[in-house]
Amino acid sequence: PIGGISNLYGIQLNAEQTFEDFKQQYKKEVDDAFDEKLKAQGGNRDVVFDRKVIMESIDLTPQSFDEVMALTHIMDLMTEGHYDRFVLD
């Protein structure tokens, strides 16, 4: 609660950190998918170049994409339905 008001909440989002967290999760999921594919093929060969290209593609995102990621966090909160109003500054 903010200022002693029991039903008023606030958060401060770090857009850069939110995006960094997303990138790490993306890279983990890509790595897991490649590992699963490799295992399904009997583990004979890894496609190192393909894995690297896909992993690094996340670094090609446009400027200010980190702010878009922060907005997706707000949208997630809205979907959860725990709050009646949202004020963005």
N, CA and C of each residue as an Amber inpcrd file, in Angstrom:
protein
   267
   0.8290000  -1.2110000   0.0000000   0.0000000   0.0000000   0.0000000
   0.8680000   1.2670000   0.0000000   0.3580000   2.2870000  -0.6480000
   1.0570000   3.5720000  -0.7440000   0.4300000   4.5550000   0.2330000
   1.2750000   5.2460000   0.9620000   0.8230000   6.3120000   1.8550000
  -0.2420000   5.9060000   2.8440000  -0.2170000   4.6540000   3.2760000
  -1.1690000   4.2000000   4.2730000  -2.5650000   3.9420000   3.7310000
  -2.7580000   4.0510000   2.4380000  -4.0650000   3.7730000   1.8430000
  -4.1060000   2.2790000   1.5020000  -5.0240000   1.5850000   2.1200000
  -5.0130000   0.1220000   2.0640000  -5.2490000  -0.4600000   0.6710000
  -5.9090000   0.2560000  -0.2110000  -6.1970000  -0.3140000  -1.5270000
  -5.5090000   0.4400000  -2.6790000  -4.3970000   1.1050000  -2.3610000
  -3.6300000   1.8220000  -3.3780000  -2.2290000   1.2270000  -3.4570000
  -1.8870000   0.6960000  -4.6280000  -0.5980000   0.0210000  -4.8130000
   0.1650000   0.6760000  -5.9550000   1.4590000   0.5650000  -5.9060000
   2.2920000   1.1000000  -6.9720000   3.4940000   0.2050000  -7.2160000
   3.9390000   0.1950000  -8.4520000   5.1640000  -0.5290000  -8.7960000
   5.9940000   0.3530000  -9.7150000   7.2680000   0.1480000  -9.6770000
   8.1670000   0.8210000 -10.5940000   8.8190000  -0.2640000 -11.4480000
   8.6090000  -0.1670000 -12.7360000   9.1540000  -1.1710000 -13.6360000
  10.4890000  -0.6990000 -14.1960000  11.4000000  -1.6090000 -14.2910000
  12.6710000  -1.3560000 -14.9520000  12.5750000  -2.0030000 -16.3290000
  12.2970000  -1.1880000 -17.3470000  12.0590000  -1.7060000 -18.6890000
  13.2570000  -2.4980000 -19.2010000  14.4550000  -2.0050000 -18.9560000
  15.6520000  -2.7020000 -19.4290000  15.7990000  -4.0680000 -18.7720000
  15.5360000  -4.1380000 -17.4730000  15.6500000  -5.4190000 -16.7660000
  14.5600000  -6.3880000 -17.2110000  13.3560000  -5.8590000 -17.4270000
  12.2570000  -6.6970000 -17.9070000  12.6240000  -7.3280000 -19.2480000
  13.2180000  -6.5320000 -20.1440000  13.6240000  -7.0410000 -21.4470000
  14.7830000  -8.0320000 -21.3140000  15.7200000  -7.7270000 -20.4300000
  16.8520000  -8.6340000 -20.2140000  16.3540000  -9.9880000 -19.7030000
  15.3960000  -9.9670000 -18.7910000  14.8020000 -11.2120000 -18.2790000
  14.1400000 -11.9950000 -19.4100000  13.4280000 -11.2740000 -20.2820000
  12.7810000 -11.9160000 -21.4250000  13.8240000 -12.5570000 -22.3420000
  14.9140000 -11.8510000 -22.6140000  15.9590000 -12.3870000 -23.4880000
  16.5700000 -13.6530000 -22.9050000  16.8120000 -13.6580000 -21.6110000
  17.3910000 -14.8390000 -20.9810000  16.4330000 -16.0270000 -21.0710000
  15.1440000 -15.7750000 -20.8580000  14.1430000 -16.8390000 -20.9640000
  14.0610000 -17.3450000 -22.4060000  14.0940000 -16.4280000 -23.3700000
  14.0670000 -16.7880000 -24.7850000  15.2510000 -17.6880000 -25.1300000
  16.4360000 -17.2800000 -24.7070000  17.6370000 -18.0470000 -25.0190000
  17.5930000 -19.4390000 -24.3830000  17.0540000 -19.5070000 -23.1780000
  16.9340000 -20.8100000 -22.5060000  15.9700000 -21.7180000 -23.2800000
  14.8470000 -21.1550000 -23.7080000  13.8670000 -21.9570000 -24.4370000
  14.4150000 -22.4150000 -25.7870000  15.1580000 -21.5460000 -26.4690000
  15.7820000 -21.9330000 -27.7420000  16.7860000 -23.0500000 -27.5020000
  17.6090000 -22.8940000 -26.4850000  18.6030000 -23.9090000 -26.1550000
  17.9270000 -25.2440000 -25.8350000  16.8730000 -25.2010000 -25.0340000
  16.1430000 -26.4180000 -24.6900000  15.5450000 -27.0790000 -25.9350000
  14.9970000 -26.2630000 -26.8480000  14.3930000 -26.8100000 -28.0670000
  15.4450000 -27.5000000 -28.9270000  16.6120000 -26.8660000 -29.0570000
  17.6780000 -27.4920000 -29.8340000  18.1670000 -28.7770000 -29.1650000
  18.3020000 -28.7420000 -27.8440000  18.7350000 -29.9500000 -27.1270000
  17.7400000 -31.0850000 -27.3080000  16.4500000 -30.7570000 -27.2600000
  15.4120000 -31.7720000 -27.4290000  15.4510000 -32.3490000 -28.8450000
  15.6300000 -31.4770000 -29.8300000  15.7230000 -31.9290000 -31.2240000
  16.9470000 -32.8320000 -31.4090000  18.0590000 -32.4260000 -30.8170000
  19.2920000 -33.2100000 -30.9130000  19.1020000 -34.5910000 -30.2820000
  18.4520000 -34.6150000 -29.1340000  18.1990000 -35.8760000 -28.4340000
  17.2860000 -36.7790000 -29.2630000  16.2710000 -36.1780000 -29.8990000
  15.3390000 -36.9450000 -30.7170000  16.0330000 -37.5540000 -31.9280000
  17.1080000 -36.9200000 -32.3920000  17.8440000 -37.4190000 -33.5490000
  18.9380000 -38.4000000 -33.1440000  18.9840000 -38.7320000 -31.9010000
  19.9770000 -39.6880000 -31.4380000  21.2800000 -39.0410000 -30.9980000
  21.3040000 -37.7210000 -30.9740000  22.4710000 -37.0050000 -30.4620000
  23.6970000 -37.0570000 -31.3470000  23.5340000 -37.3810000 -32.6550000
  24.7180000 -37.5110000 -33.4980000  25.3430000 -36.1700000 -33.8800000
  24.5470000 -35.1560000 -34.0860000  25.1510000 -33.8980000 -34.5180000
  24.3430000 -32.7150000 -34.0080000  25.0390000 -31.6720000 -33.6960000
  24.4150000 -30.4360000 -33.2460000  24.5060000 -29.4360000 -34.3860000
  23.5040000 -28.6300000 -34.5440000  23.5160000 -27.5940000 -35.5810000
  23.9460000 -26.2830000 -34.9170000  25.2250000 -26.1890000 -34.6420000
  25.7880000 -25.0760000 -33.8750000  25.4800000 -23.7320000 -34.5140000
  25.6530000 -23.6400000 -35.8300000  25.4300000 -22.3640000 -36.5070000
  23.9690000 -21.9400000 -36.3910000  23.0350000 -22.8520000 -36.6520000
  21.6070000 -22.5300000 -36.5550000  21.2410000 -22.0890000 -35.1450000
  21.7610000 -22.8140000 -34.1760000  21.4880000 -22.4660000 -32.7760000
  21.9850000 -21.0500000 -32.4800000  23.1820000 -20.7440000 -32.9270000
  23.7800000 -19.4270000 -32.6630000  22.9770000 -18.3090000 -33.3370000
  22.5710000 -18.5150000 -34.5810000  21.8040000 -17.5040000 -35.3080000
  20.4970000 -17.1970000 -34.5920000  19.7930000 -18.2360000 -34.2000000
  18.5090000 -18.0250000 -33.5290000  18.7140000 -17.3840000 -32.1600000
  19.7310000 -17.8060000 -31.4320000  20.0040000 -17.2310000 -30.1100000
  20.3310000 -15.7430000 -30.2130000  21.0800000 -15.3710000 -31.2310000
  21.5120000 -13.9800000 -31.3540000  20.4630000 -13.0940000 -32.0150000
  19.4390000 -13.6850000 -32.6050000  18.4070000 -12.8770000 -33.2610000
  17.6730000 -11.9730000 -32.2740000  17.6060000 -12.3650000 -31.0320000
  16.9340000 -11.5400000 -30.0250000  17.6490000 -10.2130000 -29.8210000
  18.9470000 -10.1700000 -30.1350000  19.7070000  -8.9290000 -29.9860000
  19.4530000  -7.9570000 -31.1270000  18.6730000  -8.3500000 -32.1280000
  18.3820000  -7.4860000 -33.2690000  17.0740000  -6.7200000 -33.1060000
  16.5390000  -6.7050000 -31.9350000  15.2630000  -6.0250000 -31.6990000
  15.4350000  -4.5180000 -31.8290000  14.3910000  -3.8180000 -32.2490000
  14.4820000  -2.3640000 -32.4270000  14.6400000  -1.6260000 -31.0980000
  15.1200000  -0.4030000 -31.2140000  15.2540000   0.4310000 -30.0130000
  13.8850000   0.5880000 -29.3550000  13.9080000   0.7870000 -28.0760000
  12.7030000   0.9860000 -27.2490000  11.8580000  -0.2720000 -27.1090000
  12.3300000  -1.4010000 -27.5980000  11.5780000  -2.6440000 -27.4320000
  11.4740000  -3.0120000 -25.9590000  12.4580000  -2.5930000 -25.1700000
  12.4000000  -2.8610000 -23.7350000  11.1650000  -2.2300000 -23.1140000
  10.7580000  -1.0630000 -23.6210000   9.5590000  -0.4060000 -23.1010000
   8.2980000  -1.1780000 -23.4870000   8.3120000  -1.7790000 -24.6550000
   7.1920000  -2.6210000 -25.0740000   7.0590000  -3.8080000 -24.1160000
   8.2000000  -4.3650000 -23.7320000   8.1780000  -5.4900000 -22.7920000
   7.5930000  -5.0660000 -21.4420000   7.9200000  -3.8600000 -21.0010000
   7.3580000  -3.3680000 -19.7400000   5.8370000  -3.2230000 -19.8660000
   5.3840000  -2.7650000 -21.0130000   3.9390000  -2.6400000 -21.2220000
   3.2560000  -4.0080000 -21.2270000   3.9380000  -5.0240000 -21.7150000
   3.3290000  -6.3570000 -21.6730000   3.1580000  -6.8160000 -20.2260000
   4.0770000  -6.3810000 -19.3620000   3.9380000  -6.7060000 -17.9390000
   2.6760000  -6.0410000 -17.3800000   2.4430000  -4.7890000 -17.7430000
   1.2290000  -4.0740000 -17.3080000  -0.0100000  -4.8030000 -17.8520000
   0.0430000  -5.2170000 -19.1070000  -1.0990000  -5.9270000 -19.6930000
  -1.3650000  -7.2400000 -18.9650000  -0.3010000  -7.9140000 -18.5450000
  -0.4800000  -9.1380000 -17.7560000  -1.2070000  -8.8370000 -16.4480000
  -0.8090000  -7.7450000 -15.7940000  -1.4780000  -7.3510000 -14.5460000
  -2.9510000  -7.0340000 -14.7970000  -3.2340000  -6.3820000 -15.9160000
  -4.6290000  -6.0540000 -16.2420000  -5.4470000  -7.3280000 -16.4580000
  -4.8590000  -8.2960000 -17.1210000  -5.5410000  -9.5630000 -17.4030000
  -5.8510000 -10.3280000 -16.1260000  -4.9510000 -10.2320000 -15.1520000
  -5.1640000 -10.9310000 -13.8850000  -6.4020000 -10.4130000 -13.1600000
  -6.7600000  -9.1450000 -13.3740000  -7.9870000  -8.5870000 -12.8210000
  -7.9790000  -8.2450000 -11.3390000  -6.7890000  -8.1010000 -10.7380000
  -6.7220000  -7.7830000  -9.3130000  -6.8660000  -6.2870000  -9.0290000
  -6.7510000  -5.4560000 -10.0560000  -6.7640000  -4.0040000  -9.8660000
  -7.8160000  -3.3790000 -10.7730000  -8.4380000  -2.3050000 -10.2710000
  -9.5010000  -1.6290000 -11.0190000  -8.9780000  -0.5520000 -11.9590000
  -7.9140000   0.1490000 -11.5660000  -7.3820000   1.2780000 -12.3390000
  -5.8730000   1.1620000 -12.4700000  -5.3760000   1.6540000 -13.5900000
  -3.9330000   1.7060000 -13.8300000  -3.5630000   3.1200000 -14.2410000
  -2.5290000   3.6410000 -13.6290000  -2.0290000   4.9600000 -13.9700000
  -0.5610000   4.7890000 -14.3550000  -0.2240000   5.1980000 -15.5880000
   1.1520000   5.0760000 -16.0700000   1.7660000   6.4590000 -16.1690000
   3.0000000   6.5470000 -15.7420000   3.7140000   7.8270000 -15.8100000
   5.0280000   7.6190000 -16.5290000
